[in-house]
Amino acid sequence: MARVEDQASLAAAQADISRDAARRLDVVFRGGAGIFSILVMLIAWELFARSGKVTPFMLPPFSAVVERIYTDAVAGDLWRNLGLTMYRAMTGFVIAAVGGVTLGATMSRNKIVRWFFDPIISVGFPMPKIAFLPIIMLWLGLYDLSKISIVVFDAIFPVVTATLAGIAGVEKELIWSARNMGASEREVMWQIALPAALPQILTGLQVALPIALIVAIVAEMAMGGYGLGGAMMSASRFADSRGVFAGIVEIAIIGYALIKAMAVVRRRLLVWHQETAEQS
């Protein structure tokens, strides 16, 4: 009998090891596939640019673009422009995140606030908010305040809608149970509704983060000055093709890093959630 139990335990342990190995292999494969596709694209870029079918002005080789990025980094221009762009994008994103969650939570609990803001959110969400950039430039001038304001204005909508959807999806039994146990409305919101809606809220933040970066760069392109967008427009005016493509590569790297960082934050905040358990 003991031998049978030992064999069953050994089989279960081997099954666990096999599942763990399969999960690790799947993670390695997915990560390797992403790196492989990017390498193929970069190699194709380099070979096509050196094939003679296009001029270096139309498409400079990737190696020349990397050399330009290195030169800008050594000179300090890259870090100055990168710092300003990140400051504008992240400041606007944080303001949009705090304001969007606050407004969404208030709308979910206050009928008057929802009655007032719901039509605005419904009309404004599908609109290209960047169209308001000329108005903001007229009102606030060509300063950081204008660039941050348009980022907030554009990034707040997905946060509000995600917060509303997340709180609306909270199980009513949880809220009823909390109220029956004597919890106040504030306690219900902070201890029940917002934690339960956190996955949806984080999804809204993941949508808003790249929007903040995109809008910050577009605003810099329109207004000029320092920043990655401004540097790209300046390079374009002087027919500096390598400078323009260097900006594109820099923006791609920053966007990828921000998305990955947000995914890490999501996993850490949702350790208790089912989606994290399924990924591990």
Stockholm file with secondary structure:
# STOCKHOLM 1.0

chainA/1-280         MARVEDQASLAAAQADISRDAARRLDVVFRGGAGIFSILVMLIAWELFARSGKVTPFMLPPFSAVVERIYTDAVAGDLWRNLGLTMYRAMTGFVIAAVGGVTLGATMSRNKIVRWFFDPIISVGFPMPKIAFLPIIMLWLGLYDLSKISIVVFDAIFPVVTATLAGIAGVEKELIWSARNMGASEREVMWQIALPAALPQILTGLQVALPIALIVAIVAEMAMGGYGLGGAMMSASRFADSRGVFAGIVEIAIIGYALIKAMAVVRRRLLVWHQETAEQS
#=GR chainA/1-280 SS CHHHHHHHHHHHHHHHHHHHHHHHHHHHHHHHHHHHHHHHHHHHHHHHHTTTSSCTTTSCCHHHHHHHHHHHHHHTHHHHHHHHHHHHHHHHHHHHHHHHHHHHHHHHHCHHHHHHHHHHHHHHTTSCGGGGHHHHHHHHCSSHHHHHHHHHHHHHHHHHHHHHHHHHTSCHHHHHHHHHTTCCHHHHIIIIIHHHHHHHHHHHHHHHHHHHHHHHHHHHHHHCSSSHHHHHHHHHHTTCHHHHHHHHHHHHHHHHHHHHHHHHHHHHHTTTSHHHHHHC
#=GC SS_cons         CHHHHHHHHHHHHHHHHHHHHHHHHHHHHHHHHHHHHHHHHHHHHHHHHTTTSSCTTTSCCHHHHHHHHHHHHHHTHHHHHHHHHHHHHHHHHHHHHHHHHHHHHHHHHCHHHHHHHHHHHHHHTTSCGGGGHHHHHHHHCSSHHHHHHHHHHHHHHHHHHHHHHHHHTSCHHHHHHHHHTTCCHHHHIIIIIHHHHHHHHHHHHHHHHHHHHHHHHHHHHHHCSSSHHHHHHHHHHTTCHHHHHHHHHHHHHHHHHHHHHHHHHHHHHTTTSHHHHHHC
//
